[in-house]
């Protein structure tokens, strides 16, 4: 379960840092050169997201896909909505709250044993 927590941490960190540094991103293609400009915040976000991908590769063989995919995606979505609200001051409306509750109920129902 430690790998799952590390995956969630690096995924959330990566997405948050990429969002924070996203305004300083530029990508240009000319005939003779390719230019990519990223802020340090975006670079650390990208590295965190890459780390999360490699951790996910470790997680996949260890768990049933029908368990681990809904669990990690559901928790990631809930945490991202909360970070969007508290860090980026995005609105949370009734539909997002219902979505969060639906995700929680769905993950619980999927993990009930007969």
DSSP file (Angstrom, degrees, kcal/mol; ACC not computed):
  #  RESIDUE AA STRUCTURE BP1 BP2  ACC     N-H-->O    O-->H-N    N-H-->O    O-->H-N    TCO  KAPPA ALPHA  PHI   PSI    X-CA   Y-CA   Z-CA
    1    1 A X     >        0   0    0      0, 0.0     4,-2.1     0, 0.0     5,-0.2   0.000 360.0 360.0 360.0 -20.5    0.0    0.0    0.0
    2    2 A X  H  >  +     0   0    0      1,-0.2     4,-2.6     2,-0.2     5,-0.2   0.905 360.0  53.0 -60.5 -41.1    3.0    2.3    0.4
    3    3 A X  H  > S+     0   0    0      1,-0.2     4,-2.7     2,-0.2    -1,-0.2   0.877 106.4  52.9 -63.2 -36.3    3.5    2.3   -3.4
    4    4 A X  H  > S+     0   0    0      2,-0.2     4,-2.6     1,-0.2    -1,-0.2   0.925 110.3  47.2 -64.4 -43.8   -0.1    3.4   -3.8
    5    5 A X  H  X S+     0   0    0     -4,-2.1     4,-2.6     2,-0.2    -2,-0.2   0.905 113.0  48.8 -64.5 -41.2    0.4    6.3   -1.4
    6    6 A X  H  X S+     0   0    0     -4,-2.6     4,-2.8     2,-0.2     5,-0.3   0.911 110.6  51.5 -63.9 -41.4    3.6    7.3   -3.1
    7    7 A X  H  X S+     0   0    0     -4,-2.7     4,-2.5     1,-0.2     5,-0.2   0.948 111.7  46.3 -58.7 -49.0    1.9    7.1   -6.5
    8    8 A X  H  X S+     0   0    0     -4,-2.6     4,-2.6     2,-0.2     5,-0.3   0.917 112.8  50.7 -60.9 -43.7   -1.0    9.4   -5.2
    9    9 A X  H  X S+     0   0    0     -4,-2.6     4,-2.7     1,-0.2     5,-0.2   0.952 114.5  41.6 -59.4 -51.9    1.5   11.8   -3.7
   10   10 A X  H  X S+     0   0    0     -4,-2.8     4,-2.4     2,-0.2    -1,-0.2   0.837 114.7  51.9 -70.2 -32.0    3.7   12.2   -6.8
   11   11 A X  H  X S+     0   0    0     -4,-2.5     4,-2.6    -5,-0.3     5,-0.2   0.956 114.6  41.7 -65.3 -50.1    0.6   12.3   -9.2
   12   12 A X  H  X S+     0   0    0     -4,-2.6     4,-2.4    -5,-0.2    -2,-0.2   0.914 116.4  49.2 -64.6 -43.3   -1.0   15.1   -7.1
   13   13 A X  H  X S+     0   0    0     -4,-2.7     4,-2.8    -5,-0.3     5,-0.3   0.934 112.3  48.8 -60.7 -46.6    2.2   17.0   -6.7
   14   14 A X  H  X S+     0   0    0     -4,-2.4     4,-2.5     1,-0.2     5,-0.2   0.936 113.2  45.3 -60.6 -48.5    3.0   16.7  -10.4
   15   15 A X  H  X S+     0   0    0     -4,-2.6     4,-2.0     1,-0.2    -1,-0.2   0.899 114.5  49.2 -62.8 -40.6   -0.4   18.0  -11.5
   16   16 A X  H  X S+     0   0    0     -4,-2.4     4,-2.5    -5,-0.2    -2,-0.2   0.927 113.2  45.5 -65.6 -45.4   -0.4   20.8   -9.0
   17   17 A X  H  X S+     0   0    0     -4,-2.8     4,-2.5     2,-0.2    -2,-0.2   0.886 111.4  52.3 -67.6 -38.3    3.1   22.0   -9.9
   18   18 A X  H  X S+     0   0    0     -4,-2.5     4,-0.7    -5,-0.3    -1,-0.2   0.912 111.6  47.4 -62.5 -40.8    2.4   21.8  -13.6
   19   19 A X  H >< S+     0   0    0     -4,-2.0     3,-0.6    -5,-0.2     4,-0.3   0.921 112.0  50.0 -64.5 -44.2   -0.7   23.9  -13.1
   20   20 A X  H 3< S+     0   0    0     -4,-2.5     3,-0.4     1,-0.2    -2,-0.2   0.890 120.1  35.4 -62.1 -39.6    1.2   26.4  -10.9
   21   21 A X  H >< S+     0   0    0     -4,-2.5     3,-1.6     1,-0.2    18,-0.4   0.401  89.4 100.7 -95.3   3.5    3.9   26.8  -13.5
   22   22 A X  G X<  +     0   0    0     -4,-0.7     3,-1.2    -3,-0.6    -1,-0.2   0.723  69.6  65.5 -64.8 -24.1    1.7   26.5  -16.6
   23   23 A X  G 3  S+     0   0    0     -3,-0.4    -1,-0.3    -4,-0.3    -2,-0.1   0.691  98.6  55.2 -72.2 -16.6    1.5   30.2  -17.3
   24   24 A X  G <  S+     0   0    0     -3,-1.6     2,-0.4     2,-0.0    -1,-0.3   0.147  83.8 115.4-101.9  19.1    5.3   30.2  -18.1
   25   25 A X    <   +     0   0    0     -3,-1.2     2,-0.3    13,-0.1    13,-0.2  -0.726  35.1 168.9 -92.7 134.5    5.1   27.5  -20.7
   26   26 A X  E     -A   37   0A   0     11,-2.1    11,-3.0    -2,-0.4     2,-0.4  -0.993  11.6-175.4-144.6 143.9    5.9   28.1  -24.4
   27   27 A X  E     +A   36   0A   0     -2,-0.3     2,-0.4     9,-0.2     9,-0.2  -0.983   9.2 177.8-139.5 121.6    6.5   25.8  -27.3
   28   28 A X  E     -A   35   0A   0      7,-2.8     7,-3.0    -2,-0.4     2,-0.5  -0.984  13.4-164.2-131.1 136.1    7.5   27.0  -30.7
   29   29 A X  E     +A   34   0A   0     -2,-0.4     2,-0.2     5,-0.2     5,-0.2  -0.974  16.3 170.7-119.9 118.0    8.3   25.1  -33.9
   30   30 A X        -     0   0    0      3,-2.9    -2,-0.0    -2,-0.5     3,-0.0  -0.653  49.8 -96.2-111.9 175.1   10.1   26.9  -36.6
   31   31 A X  S    S+     0   0    0     -2,-0.2     3,-0.1     1,-0.2    -1,-0.0   0.877 121.5  26.3 -60.4 -37.8   11.6   25.5  -39.8
   32   32 A X  S    S+     0   0    0      1,-0.1     2,-0.3    -3,-0.0    -1,-0.2   0.524 123.5  31.2-108.2  -6.7   15.1   25.1  -38.3
   33   33 A X        -     0   0    0      2,-0.0    -3,-2.9    -3,-0.0     2,-0.5  -0.996  54.9-141.6-154.6 159.0   14.5   24.8  -34.6
   34   34 A X  E     -A   29   0A   0     -2,-0.3     2,-0.5    -5,-0.2    -5,-0.2  -0.979  22.1-165.0-119.2 126.2   12.3   23.6  -31.8
   35   35 A X  E     +A   28   0A   0     -7,-3.0    -7,-2.8    -2,-0.5     2,-0.4  -0.955  10.5 176.4-120.2 131.8   11.9   25.7  -28.7
   36   36 A X  E     -A   27   0A   0     -2,-0.5     2,-0.5    -9,-0.2    -9,-0.2  -0.992   5.5-173.0-133.0 124.6   10.5   24.6  -25.4
   37   37 A X  E     +A   26   0A   0    -11,-3.0   -11,-2.1    -2,-0.4     2,-0.3  -0.973   9.5 170.7-124.5 120.9   10.5   26.9  -22.4
   38   38 A X        -     0   0    0     -2,-0.5   -13,-0.1   -13,-0.2     2,-0.1  -0.944  29.5-123.5-127.2 147.5    9.3   25.7  -19.0
   39   39 A X     >  -     0   0    0    -18,-0.4     4,-2.2    -2,-0.3     5,-0.1  -0.440  32.4-110.1 -79.0 163.2    9.5   27.2  -15.5
   40   40 A X  H  > S+     0   0    0      1,-0.2     4,-2.6     2,-0.2     5,-0.2   0.855 120.6  57.5 -62.0 -33.9   11.3   25.3  -12.7
   41   41 A X  H  > S+     0   0    0      1,-0.2     4,-2.1     2,-0.2    -1,-0.2   0.930 108.2  45.2 -62.2 -45.0    7.9   24.7  -11.2
   42   42 A X  H  > S+     0   0    0    -21,-0.2     4,-2.8     2,-0.2    -2,-0.2   0.880 111.1  53.6 -66.2 -37.9    6.7   23.0  -14.3
   43   43 A X  H  X S+     0   0    0     -4,-2.2     4,-2.6     2,-0.2    -2,-0.2   0.937 110.7  45.6 -63.1 -46.8    9.9   21.0  -14.6
   44   44 A X  H  X S+     0   0    0     -4,-2.6     4,-2.4     2,-0.2    -1,-0.2   0.871 113.1  51.8 -64.0 -35.7    9.5   19.7  -11.0
   45   45 A X  H  X S+     0   0    0     -4,-2.1     4,-2.3    -5,-0.2    -2,-0.2   0.918 110.2  48.0 -63.9 -43.9    5.9   19.0  -11.7
   46   46 A X  H  X S+     0   0    0     -4,-2.8     4,-2.3     2,-0.2    -2,-0.2   0.916 112.1  49.2 -63.6 -43.8    6.8   17.0  -14.9
   47   47 A X  H  X S+     0   0    0     -4,-2.6     4,-2.4     2,-0.2    -2,-0.2   0.904 111.2  50.1 -62.2 -41.5    9.5   15.1  -12.9
   48   48 A X  H  X S+     0   0    0     -4,-2.4     4,-2.3     1,-0.2    -2,-0.2   0.906 110.8  49.2 -62.6 -41.5    7.0   14.3  -10.2
   49   49 A X  H  X S+     0   0    0     -4,-2.3     4,-1.7     2,-0.2    -2,-0.2   0.872 110.3  50.6 -67.6 -36.9    4.5   13.1  -12.7
   50   50 A X  H  X S+     0   0    0     -4,-2.3     4,-2.0     2,-0.2    -2,-0.2   0.909 109.6  51.1 -65.8 -42.1    7.1   10.9  -14.4
   51   51 A X  H  X S+     0   0    0     -4,-2.4     4,-2.2     1,-0.2    -2,-0.2   0.918 108.0  52.7 -59.3 -43.3    8.0    9.4  -11.0
   52   52 A X  H  X S+     0   0    0     -4,-2.3     4,-2.2     1,-0.2    -1,-0.2   0.872 106.2  54.1 -62.2 -35.8    4.3    8.6  -10.4
   53   53 A X  H  X S+     0   0    0     -4,-1.7     4,-1.8     2,-0.2    -1,-0.2   0.927 108.8  47.5 -63.2 -44.9    4.2    6.8  -13.8
   54   54 A X  H  X S+     0   0    0     -4,-2.0     4,-1.2     1,-0.2    -2,-0.2   0.872 111.3  50.9 -66.7 -35.6    7.1    4.6  -12.8
   55   55 A X  H  X S+     0   0    0     -4,-2.2     4,-2.1     1,-0.2     3,-0.3   0.891 106.9  55.1 -65.7 -38.1    5.5    3.8   -9.4
   56   56 A X  H  X S+     0   0    0     -4,-2.2     4,-2.6     1,-0.2    -2,-0.2   0.879 102.3  56.5 -61.7 -38.0    2.3    3.0  -11.2
   57   57 A X  H  X S+     0   0    0     -4,-1.8     4,-0.7     1,-0.2    -1,-0.2   0.845 109.2  47.0 -61.8 -33.4    4.2    0.4  -13.3
   58   58 A X  H  < S+     0   0    0     -4,-1.2     4,-0.5    -3,-0.3    -2,-0.2   0.869 113.3  49.1 -73.0 -37.7    5.3   -1.2  -10.0
   59   59 A X  H >X S+     0   0    0     -4,-2.1     3,-1.4     1,-0.2     4,-1.0   0.904  96.4  69.1 -70.0 -43.9    1.7   -1.1   -8.6
   60   60 A X  H >< S+     0   0    0     -4,-2.6     3,-0.7     1,-0.3    -1,-0.2   0.853 100.3  45.1 -50.9 -48.7   -0.1   -2.6  -11.6
   61   61 A X  T 3< S+     0   0    0     -4,-0.7    -1,-0.3     1,-0.2    -2,-0.1   0.738 109.5  58.6 -70.0 -18.1    1.2   -6.2  -11.3
   62   62 A X  T <4 S+     0   0    0     -3,-1.4     2,-0.3    -4,-0.5    -1,-0.2   0.697 107.6  39.5 -84.8 -19.8    0.7   -6.3   -7.6
   63   63 A X  S << S-     0   0    0     -4,-1.0     2,-0.3    -3,-0.7     3,-0.0  -0.843  91.4 -91.9-128.3 161.0   -3.1   -5.6   -7.5
   64   64 A X    >>  -     0   0    0     -2,-0.3     4,-2.7     1,-0.1     3,-1.4  -0.558  33.4-134.4 -67.4 134.4   -6.2   -6.6   -9.4
   65   65 A X  H 3> S+     0   0    0      1,-0.3     4,-1.7    -2,-0.3     5,-0.5   0.870 105.0  60.2 -60.4 -36.8   -6.8   -4.1  -12.1
   66   66 A X  H 34 S+     0   0    0      1,-0.2    -1,-0.3     2,-0.1     4,-0.1   0.656 115.1  36.4 -67.9 -13.0  -10.5   -4.0  -11.2
   67   67 A X  H <> S+     0   0    0     -3,-1.4     4,-1.6     3,-0.1    -2,-0.2   0.840 119.2  41.9 -99.1 -51.9   -9.5   -2.8   -7.7
   68   68 A X  H  X S+     0   0    0     -4,-2.7     4,-2.7     2,-0.2     5,-0.3   0.851 109.5  54.4 -75.8 -36.0   -6.4   -0.6   -8.2
   69   69 A X  H  X S+     0   0    0     -4,-1.7     4,-2.5    -5,-0.3     5,-0.3   0.972 112.9  40.8 -65.5 -53.5   -7.5    1.5  -11.2
   70   70 A X  H  > S+     0   0    0     -5,-0.5     4,-2.3     1,-0.2     5,-0.2   0.893 117.0  51.7 -61.0 -36.7  -10.9    2.7   -9.8
   71   71 A X  H  X S+     0   0    0     -4,-1.6     4,-2.4     2,-0.2     5,-0.2   0.963 114.7  39.0 -64.1 -52.3   -9.3    3.3   -6.4
   72   72 A X  H  X S+     0   0    0     -4,-2.7     4,-2.3     2,-0.2    -2,-0.2   0.899 118.8  47.4 -68.6 -39.7   -6.3    5.4   -7.6
   73   73 A X  H  X S+     0   0    0     -4,-2.5     4,-2.5    -5,-0.3    -1,-0.2   0.927 113.8  48.3 -66.9 -43.1   -8.3    7.3  -10.2
   74   74 A X  H  X S+     0   0    0     -4,-2.3     4,-2.2    -5,-0.3    -2,-0.2   0.936 114.2  44.6 -62.4 -47.5  -11.1    8.0   -7.7
   75   75 A X  H  X S+     0   0    0     -4,-2.4     4,-2.7    -5,-0.2     5,-0.2   0.909 113.2  52.1 -64.7 -40.9   -8.8    9.2   -5.0
   76   76 A X  H  X S+     0   0    0     -4,-2.3     4,-2.6    -5,-0.2     5,-0.2   0.931 109.9  48.6 -60.6 -45.5   -6.8   11.3   -7.5
   77   77 A X  H  X S+     0   0    0     -4,-2.5     4,-2.2     2,-0.2    -1,-0.2   0.916 112.4  48.1 -62.2 -43.1  -10.0   13.0   -8.8
   78   78 A X  H  X S+     0   0    0     -4,-2.2     4,-2.1     1,-0.2    -1,-0.2   0.938 113.8  46.3 -63.4 -46.5  -11.2   13.8   -5.3
   79   79 A X  H  X S+     0   0    0     -4,-2.7     4,-2.6     1,-0.2    -2,-0.2   0.882 111.3  52.0 -65.5 -38.1   -7.8   15.2   -4.2
   80   80 A X  H  X S+     0   0    0     -4,-2.6     4,-2.8    -5,-0.2    -1,-0.2   0.906 108.6  50.7 -65.3 -40.6   -7.4   17.3   -7.4
   81   81 A X  H  X S+     0   0    0     -4,-2.2     4,-1.8    -5,-0.2    -2,-0.2   0.917 112.5  47.3 -62.3 -41.9  -10.9   18.8   -6.9
   82   82 A X  H  X S+     0   0    0     -4,-2.1     4,-2.8     2,-0.2     5,-0.3   0.905 113.3  47.2 -67.2 -40.9   -9.9   19.7   -3.3
   83   83 A X  H  X>S+     0   0    0     -4,-2.6     4,-2.9     2,-0.2     5,-1.3   0.902 109.2  55.1 -65.6 -40.3   -6.6   21.2   -4.3
   84   84 A X  H  <5S+     0   0    0     -4,-2.8     6,-2.9    -5,-0.2     4,-0.2   0.888 113.7  42.4 -58.5 -38.2   -8.3   23.1   -7.1
   85   85 A X  H  X5S+     0   0    0     -4,-1.8     4,-0.5     4,-0.3    -2,-0.2   0.953 123.8  33.0 -73.1 -51.0  -10.6   24.6   -4.5
   86   86 A X  H  <5S+     0   0    0     -4,-2.8    -3,-0.2     2,-0.1    -2,-0.2   0.847 131.0  28.5 -80.7 -34.8   -8.1   25.4   -1.7
   87   87 A X  T  <5S+     0   0    0     -4,-2.9    -3,-0.2    -5,-0.3    -2,-0.1   0.884 133.2  28.4 -93.5 -44.9   -5.0   26.2   -3.8
   88   88 A X  T  4<S-     0   0    0     -5,-1.3    -3,-0.2    -4,-0.2    -2,-0.1   0.422  97.0-128.5-100.5   0.5   -6.3   27.6   -7.0
   89   89 A X     <  +     0   0    0     -4,-0.5    -4,-0.3    -6,-0.3     2,-0.2   0.832  48.5 162.8  55.6  37.6   -9.6   29.0   -5.6
   90   90 A X        -     0   0    0     -6,-2.9    -1,-0.2    -7,-0.1     2,-0.1  -0.545  42.5 -98.7 -81.5 153.6  -11.7   27.2   -8.2
   91   91 A X        -     0   0    0     -2,-0.2     2,-0.5     1,-0.0    -1,-0.1  -0.434  24.7-155.4 -74.4 143.7  -15.4   26.8   -7.5
   92   92 A X        -     0   0    0     -2,-0.1     2,-0.1    -7,-0.1    -1,-0.0  -0.984  21.7-175.2-114.1 118.2  -16.9   23.7   -6.2
   93   93 A X     >  -     0   0    0     -2,-0.5     4,-2.1     1,-0.0     3,-0.3  -0.439  43.2 -89.0-104.7-178.2  -20.6   23.4   -7.1
   94   94 A X  H  > S+     0   0    0      1,-0.2     4,-2.7     2,-0.2     5,-0.2   0.856 124.3  56.0 -58.9 -38.2  -23.3   20.9   -6.3
   95   95 A X  H  > S+     0   0    0      1,-0.2     4,-2.2     2,-0.2    -1,-0.2   0.880 107.5  47.6 -66.7 -38.1  -22.4   18.7   -9.3
   96   96 A X  H  > S+     0   0    0     -3,-0.3     4,-2.6     2,-0.2    -1,-0.2   0.898 111.9  50.2 -69.0 -39.4  -18.8   18.4   -8.2
   97   97 A X  H  X S+     0   0    0     -4,-2.1     4,-2.4     2,-0.2    -2,-0.2   0.925 112.0  47.8 -63.6 -43.5  -19.8   17.5   -4.6
   98   98 A X  H  X S+     0   0    0     -4,-2.7     4,-2.5     2,-0.2    -2,-0.2   0.884 110.9  52.3 -62.9 -38.0  -22.3   14.9   -6.0
   99   99 A X  H  X S+     0   0    0     -4,-2.2     4,-2.5     2,-0.2    -2,-0.2   0.916 108.8  49.4 -63.1 -43.9  -19.5   13.6   -8.2
  100  100 A X  H  X S+     0   0    0     -4,-2.6     4,-2.5     2,-0.2    -2,-0.2   0.938 112.9  47.0 -60.0 -47.5  -17.1   13.3   -5.2
  101  101 A X  H  X S+     0   0    0     -4,-2.4     4,-2.7     1,-0.2     5,-0.2   0.890 111.2  51.8 -62.9 -39.1  -19.8   11.4   -3.3
  102  102 A X  H  X S+     0   0    0     -4,-2.5     4,-2.7     2,-0.2    -1,-0.2   0.907 109.8  49.5 -63.7 -41.8  -20.5    9.2   -6.2
  103  103 A X  H  X S+     0   0    0     -4,-2.5     4,-2.7     2,-0.2     5,-0.2   0.937 112.1  48.0 -61.4 -47.3  -16.8    8.3   -6.6
  104  104 A X  H  X S+     0   0    0     -4,-2.5     4,-2.2     1,-0.2    -2,-0.2   0.938 114.4  45.2 -60.8 -48.0  -16.6    7.5   -2.8
  105  105 A X  H  X S+     0   0    0     -4,-2.7     4,-2.9     1,-0.2    -1,-0.2   0.909 113.3  51.7 -62.9 -41.7  -19.7    5.3   -2.9
  106  106 A X  H  X S+     0   0    0     -4,-2.7     4,-2.4    -5,-0.2    -2,-0.2   0.910 109.9  47.4 -62.4 -44.2  -18.5    3.6   -6.1
  107  107 A X  H  X S+     0   0    0     -4,-2.7     4,-1.0     2,-0.2    -1,-0.2   0.903 113.9  48.5 -65.0 -40.7  -15.1    2.7   -4.7
  108  108 A X  H >< S+     0   0    0     -4,-2.2     3,-0.6    -5,-0.2     4,-0.4   0.943 112.6  47.7 -63.5 -47.0  -16.7    1.4   -1.5
  109  109 A X  H >< S+     0   0    0     -4,-2.9     3,-1.0     1,-0.2    -2,-0.2   0.886 109.1  53.8 -62.6 -39.2  -19.2   -0.7   -3.5
  110  110 A X  H 3< S+     0   0    0     -4,-2.4    -1,-0.2     1,-0.2    -2,-0.2   0.750 110.6  47.8 -66.8 -22.2  -16.6   -2.1   -5.8
  111  111 A X  T << S+     0   0    0     -4,-1.0     2,-0.3    -3,-0.6    -1,-0.2   0.381  82.0 112.4-104.2   4.7  -14.5   -3.3   -2.8
  112  112 A X    <   -     0   0    0     -3,-1.0     2,-0.3    -4,-0.4    -3,-0.0  -0.604  63.2-135.5 -74.3 135.8  -17.3   -4.9   -0.8
  113  113 A X              0   0    0     -2,-0.3    -2,-0.1     1,-0.1    -1,-0.0  -0.722 360.0 360.0 -93.6 143.6  -16.8   -8.7   -0.7
  114  114 A X              0   0    0     -2,-0.3    -1,-0.1     0, 0.0    -2,-0.0   0.475 360.0 360.0 -71.9 360.0  -19.8  -11.0   -1.3
